[in-house]
């Protein structure tokens, strides 16, 4: 019997996932939660074999929650479900130790099979997403540019970034200009979006 934790913030979707998985002879949902903050405490309590987590949870998102779960309950395998999966998210998820990444639109049989495969230690990903993730370009940014963009993505202004990194404001602005050029963006906000979608942030 594979023991499963389900994390989904929409109650109706969560109930559907639980009912679907409990309908399988070899699967049993031992906990279901509605937020990323509740995943680790629930997992520590019930010690599941697998966790099915909504990648788009509000607050602590699914990927962050999965990374924490990997630290606290390393034997629990994670499968992320997303309404808007992207190649960048897939790359980030696998880099964080997630074994499965599927669209929330998959059928019940695919989800059940995916859980069986990740508990056996195999990776599961939609074939089109896998190809796109392999084709996704490597990050063109230098480590310093990446650091600058990460802070900008968090809402920091050039002056705050400069203070944080011990740089001049002019140097930060030069980095931001190069980042925009390298990512093919129209603006700083667009560069953040492109970098996030590509899995560079």
Secondary structure, DSSP 4 states (H G I P E B T S, - for coil): -EEEEEE-SSHHHHHHHHHHHHTSTTEEEEEEESSTHHHHHHHHHH--SEEEEETT-SSS-HHHHHHHHHHH-TTSEEEEEETT--HHHHHHHHHTT--EEEETTS-HHHHHHHHHHHHTT--EE-HHHHHHHHHSPPP-S-HHHHHHHHHHHTT--HHHHHHHHT--HHHHHHHHHHHHHHHT-SSHHHHHHHHHHTT--
